[in-house]
Amino acid sequence: MMMMTMKASASICSSSFIFYSASSHTTQKSLNSPFHVKSMATPKPLPSVSRTVGSKKSSTVFPLGEQPRSATTSTPPIKLLTRMEQLKLLTKAEKAGLLSAAEKFGLSLSTIEKLGLLSKAEELGVLSAATDPTTPGSLFTLSFVLLLLGPLFVYLVPEDNFGEVGLQVVVALFSVVGGSAGFAASSFVSNLQKIK
């Protein structure tokens, strides 16, 4: 039956057409058959061996032993004094009376200059830490650890004598004050680093 259909279709169509049958099996005998099926579409060219994947993009070659660095978008530098001006921190400190309170405790600009506090802060990297984008996260982690340390220490240290109870109080106070200060510093530095 199949043979008759193919013969009939071959006699109807001119010899310039080539037929395709999806159900026919490709064997050596069918290749020599007058009803040999050939594709009419042109085959896709094979990709050349010399062309590399992603040749349209620029690529970076790393020296042997170095790991590729992640491509991060560069953030604009943090302008600390400009941001302090935007937040009006000196005005807020003046209105809160912080400057006069510091002067009552003997901390004036001349005292800061005599003690060399600004150069010491520069040596310790306080200003560079204020502009480092990882500082708020580090301060927040430190404050979280300190706030967990107090209750954990009170729970784990036995209350057998007054010395241990006193130690619990000192560690709890240190962790609450230090954790709160770390959280406030994290929030402050984060606000300083926001770009507006």
SVG drawing of the C-alpha trace seen along z (x, -y; Angstrom):
<svg xmlns="http://www.w3.org/2000/svg" viewBox="-2 -76 53 78">
<polyline fill="none" stroke="black" stroke-width="0.4" points="0.0,0.0 2.8,-2.4 4.6,-1.6 1.5,-2.4 1.1,-5.7 4.7,-6.7 4.5,-5.6 1.3,-7.5 2.7,-10.6 5.9,-10.3 3.9,-10.0 1.8,-13.0 4.7,-15.3 7.4,-16.2 10.8,-14.7 12.3,-18.0 10.6,-17.6 12.1,-15.5 9.8,-13.8 10.3,-13.3 8.7,-10.5 9.2,-10.6 8.2,-7.0 10.8,-5.5 13.9,-4.0 17.2,-5.1 19.1,-2.1 21.6,-1.5 18.8,-0.2 16.6,-3.2 19.5,-5.6 19.6,-4.1 15.9,-4.1 14.4,-6.6 12.2,-7.7 15.2,-8.7 14.3,-11.4 16.6,-14.5 16.1,-17.6 15.4,-20.7 16.7,-23.1 20.3,-24.1 22.3,-22.7 23.5,-25.1 27.2,-25.9 29.2,-24.3 30.7,-26.8 34.3,-27.5 36.9,-26.1 38.8,-29.3 35.9,-31.3 35.6,-31.1 32.5,-31.3 31.8,-34.9 34.2,-36.4 31.9,-39.4 32.6,-40.4 35.8,-41.6 37.6,-39.0 40.1,-39.4 43.0,-37.0 44.1,-36.4 47.7,-35.5 48.3,-31.9 47.2,-31.2 44.9,-34.2 41.2,-33.8 38.8,-35.9 37.4,-38.8 33.7,-39.4 32.6,-42.3 31.2,-44.9 29.9,-48.2 32.1,-51.0 30.4,-53.1 31.2,-56.8 33.5,-57.8 31.9,-58.8 32.3,-62.5 32.3,-62.5 32.3,-66.3 29.8,-67.0 27.5,-64.4 27.9,-65.8 27.0,-69.2 23.9,-67.7 22.8,-66.1 23.6,-69.4 25.4,-67.4 27.3,-70.4 24.0,-72.4 22.4,-69.5 25.3,-69.1 25.3,-72.8 21.5,-72.8 21.8,-69.7 24.5,-71.4 27.1,-68.7 29.9,-71.2 29.4,-73.1 29.2,-69.8 32.4,-68.6 34.1,-71.9 32.9,-71.6 34.7,-68.2 37.8,-69.8 37.5,-68.7 38.0,-71.7 39.6,-72.1 42.9,-73.2 42.8,-70.1 42.2,-67.9 45.1,-69.5 47.4,-69.2 46.6,-65.5 47.0,-64.8 43.6,-63.1 43.1,-63.9 46.4,-62.5 45.8,-59.4 42.4,-58.9 44.1,-59.2 46.7,-56.6 44.1,-54.2 42.1,-54.5 38.9,-56.0 38.2,-58.2 38.9,-55.5 36.6,-53.2 33.9,-55.8 34.1,-55.7 34.4,-51.9 31.1,-50.4 31.6,-47.3 31.9,-49.2 28.1,-49.5 27.6,-45.8 30.7,-45.0 29.5,-47.3 26.0,-45.8 27.4,-42.3 29.6,-43.4 26.7,-45.0 24.5,-41.9 27.3,-39.6 27.7,-42.0 24.0,-42.1 23.9,-38.3 27.0,-37.9 25.4,-39.5 22.4,-37.2 24.5,-34.2 27.2,-35.0 24.6,-35.4 23.0,-32.1 26.3,-30.1 28.2,-31.5 27.0,-30.0 25.9,-32.3 27.8,-30.6 29.4,-33.6 29.3,-37.4 32.4,-37.6 30.6,-35.6 27.4,-37.7 29.5,-40.9 31.2,-39.5 27.8,-38.8 26.7,-42.3 29.9,-43.8 29.8,-41.7 26.0,-42.3 26.5,-46.1 29.5,-46.0 27.5,-44.0 24.4,-46.2 26.4,-49.5 28.8,-48.2 26.1,-46.6 23.9,-49.7 26.9,-51.9 27.8,-49.6 24.2,-49.6 24.1,-53.4 27.5,-53.7 26.4,-51.3 23.3,-53.4 25.3,-56.7 28.0,-55.5 25.3,-54.0 23.6,-57.4 26.9,-59.1 27.5,-56.8 24.2,-57.2 24.5,-59.0 22.0,-61.7"/>
</svg>
